Amino acid sequence: MKSDIHPVYHMVEVQMTDGSTYKTRTTWGQEGETLQLVIDSKNHPAYTGERKILDSMGRMEKFMKKYGASEKNVVAAAAPEQSA
């Protein structure tokens, strides 16, 4: 194996969105740093099952203004159909 081509693998502390922490090994940052998560399994819709429409930089308002759609119609169109 070649020397000096692999990243340094060290321990860091990961802080979840609710404030809980755990230690893990990674190549991110420096030894002993804290990685603060913005999205994790405790708040991400893929894990929680909640559906949210996030308005990033006014995109929803721009869409609704351009196409004349209401937010209620957009939410209904985004929801998967329920089969009985």
QUIMO-V765136 format. One record per helix or strand of 2 or more residues. SS is the DSSP state (h for helix, s for strand). FROM is the first residue (numbers start at 0). LEN is the number of residues. If there is no record, write none. Layout:
ss->SS from->FROM len->LEN
ss->SS from->FROM len->LEN
//
This chain:
ss->s from->9 len->6
ss->s from->20 len->6
ss->s from->33 len->3
ss->h from->44 len->4
ss->h from->58 len->9
ss->h from->70 len->8
//
